[in-house]
């Protein structure tokens, strides 16, 4: 199992990396999945915008983009790009701690790899409840 954290075009260092890895593993196991390789890339708005335009043909800023590289059912392999600038802005807009918003976005990417969607109101509601579960689990560890 490999969970990796990288930074591109931002000065950012994730706190509590070991705890984050244990947490992500527990979230996957709760959904009967195993993490084989999971890469988180924390980046700038512009870096993520370029990915959004190049790979998804969306010319908009976003907080997260998830690429599922899994080939086998129940095995997680993926790359998750997170804009640190969007996380900071979201935390201010939502009036939540930055670390809590970061946990929400980190788990959001994993939940996409676990098969959860967020396009419809119903899907988004389920995603929010999964994120809340994840945030609470992280705080309990």
C-alpha positions as CSV (number, residue, x, y, z in Angstrom):
1,X,0.0,0.0,0.0
2,X,1.3,3.4,-1.0
3,X,-0.2,6.7,-0.1
4,X,1.9,9.6,-1.2
5,X,1.6,13.4,-0.7
6,X,3.2,15.9,-3.1
7,X,3.1,19.6,-3.6
8,X,3.3,21.4,-7.0
9,X,3.6,25.1,-7.4
10,X,2.7,25.8,-3.8
11,X,4.6,25.9,-0.5
12,X,2.6,23.4,1.4
13,X,3.4,20.6,3.8
14,X,0.6,18.3,5.0
15,X,0.5,18.0,8.7
16,X,0.1,14.6,10.4
17,X,0.9,12.5,7.3
18,X,1.1,9.2,9.2
19,X,-2.3,9.8,10.8
20,X,-3.7,10.8,7.4
21,X,-2.5,7.5,5.9
22,X,-4.1,5.4,8.7
23,X,-7.3,7.4,8.3
24,X,-7.5,7.0,4.5
25,X,-6.8,3.2,4.9
26,X,-9.6,3.0,7.5
27,X,-12.0,4.9,5.2
28,X,-11.3,2.5,2.3
29,X,-11.6,-0.6,4.5
30,X,-14.9,0.6,5.8
31,X,-16.1,0.5,2.1
32,X,-14.5,-3.0,1.6
33,X,-11.7,-1.6,-0.5
34,X,-7.9,-1.7,-0.3
35,X,-5.6,1.1,-1.3
36,X,-2.9,0.0,-3.6
37,X,-1.5,3.4,-4.7
38,X,-3.0,6.7,-4.0
39,X,-1.3,10.0,-4.8
40,X,-2.4,13.4,-3.5
41,X,-1.0,16.4,-5.2
42,X,-1.5,19.7,-3.4
43,X,-1.2,22.5,-5.9
44,X,-2.1,26.1,-6.9
45,X,-5.3,27.3,-8.6
46,X,-3.5,27.8,-11.9
47,X,-1.9,24.3,-11.8
48,X,-5.3,22.7,-11.2
49,X,-7.0,24.9,-13.8
50,X,-4.5,23.7,-16.4
51,X,-5.3,20.1,-15.6
52,X,-9.0,20.9,-15.7
53,X,-8.7,22.5,-19.2
54,X,-6.3,19.9,-20.6
55,X,-7.9,16.7,-19.4
56,X,-11.5,17.5,-18.7
57,X,-12.1,20.4,-21.1
58,X,-13.5,22.6,-18.2
59,X,-12.2,26.1,-18.1
60,X,-13.1,26.7,-14.4
61,X,-11.4,26.8,-11.1
62,X,-12.1,23.9,-8.8
63,X,-10.9,22.6,-5.4
64,X,-10.3,19.0,-6.5
65,X,-9.9,16.7,-9.5
66,X,-9.7,12.9,-9.1
67,X,-8.3,10.5,-11.6
68,X,-9.3,6.9,-11.1
69,X,-6.5,4.5,-12.3
70,X,-8.0,1.4,-10.8
71,X,-8.1,-1.7,-12.9
72,X,-9.4,-4.3,-10.3
73,X,-12.6,-4.1,-8.3
74,X,-12.0,-3.3,-4.7
75,X,-8.5,-2.0,-5.3
76,X,-7.9,1.7,-5.2
77,X,-5.4,3.3,-7.5
78,X,-5.7,7.0,-8.3
79,X,-4.3,10.5,-8.4
80,X,-6.1,13.3,-6.6
81,X,-5.2,17.0,-7.2
82,X,-6.2,19.6,-4.6
83,X,-6.0,23.3,-4.9
84,X,-4.7,24.7,-1.6
85,X,-5.9,28.1,-2.6
86,X,-9.5,26.8,-3.1
87,X,-9.4,25.0,0.2
88,X,-8.4,28.2,2.0
89,X,-11.1,30.2,0.3
90,X,-13.7,27.5,0.9
91,X,-12.8,27.4,4.6
92,X,-13.4,31.2,4.8
93,X,-16.6,31.1,2.8
94,X,-18.0,28.1,4.9
95,X,-16.6,29.5,8.1
96,X,-14.8,26.3,9.0
97,X,-11.3,25.6,10.1
98,X,-8.9,25.2,7.2
99,X,-7.8,21.7,8.5
100,X,-11.4,20.6,8.6
101,X,-12.0,21.8,5.1
102,X,-8.8,20.1,4.0
103,X,-10.0,16.8,5.5
104,X,-13.3,17.2,3.7
105,X,-11.6,17.6,0.4
106,X,-9.1,14.8,0.9
107,X,-11.9,12.4,1.8
108,X,-14.0,13.7,-1.1
109,X,-11.4,12.5,-3.6
110,X,-11.2,9.1,-2.0
111,X,-15.0,8.7,-1.9
112,X,-15.0,9.4,-5.7
113,X,-12.5,6.6,-6.1
114,X,-14.8,4.4,-4.0
115,X,-17.6,5.0,-6.5
116,X,-19.6,7.9,-4.9
117,X,-20.8,10.7,-7.2
118,X,-22.0,14.2,-6.4
119,X,-23.8,15.4,-9.6
120,X,-27.4,15.1,-8.3
121,X,-28.9,16.5,-5.1
122,X,-29.3,13.0,-3.7
123,X,-25.7,12.0,-4.6
124,X,-24.3,15.3,-3.2
125,X,-26.3,14.7,0.1
126,X,-24.8,11.2,0.4
127,X,-21.3,12.6,-0.4
128,X,-21.7,15.2,2.4
129,X,-22.7,12.6,4.9
130,X,-19.7,10.5,4.0
131,X,-17.4,13.5,4.3
132,X,-18.8,14.3,7.8
133,X,-18.2,10.7,8.8
134,X,-14.6,10.9,7.5
135,X,-14.0,14.2,9.3
136,X,-15.3,12.8,12.6
137,X,-13.2,9.7,12.2
138,X,-10.0,11.7,11.6
139,X,-10.7,13.8,14.7
140,X,-11.1,10.5,16.7
141,X,-7.8,9.0,15.7
